[in-house]
Amino acid sequence: MELAEPKASDVIYDLGCGDARSLVTAARRYGARGFGFDIDPRRVEEARENVRRNGVEHLVRIEQADIFTLDLRPANIVFLFLLPRLNVRLMPQFAKMRPGSRIVSHEFDLAGAKPNRTVEVLAPADGPPGTHSRIDTHQLYLWKVPWQKQRKVEPTE
């Protein structure tokens, strides 16, 4: 969320919100309003419970919805952790957002769109403390609407 530099005046949409941890964090840390969307009713209930447990119901709303039918124009930050083919399907919706709106993707890029920033972050070790668990890194991408097209690199002979 820090990559998007949210403020209390921002409206954040989390597409495929899962348990809504990103929206809860944005509400608690920045006072930002958020809307989470997921198609899976179990994830929706899990997210709503997380919102209740963290006391941010006045800032965060969770809805069951097909993200490919949403109007994203009310948001000025969109957060997603979706597969690349899904990100690409959303690009026409992203392109309709207001200039200056931010899109943050965890792990996967938007094919053909040049990110404004790419950040590699260290993920927590997987496994109990004291074990030799694997430590991974994750890529985070930020785009501002309208984004620049990525230049195609031609193979050299």
Secondary structure, 3 states (H helix, E strand, C coil): CHHHCCCCCCEEEEECCCCCHHHHHHHHHHCCEEEEEECCHHHHHHHHHHHHHCCCCCCEEEEECCHHHCCCCCCCEEEECCCHHHHHHHHHHHHCCCCCCEEEEECCCCCCEECCEEEEEECCCCCCCCCCCCCCEEEEEEEECCCEECCCCCCCC
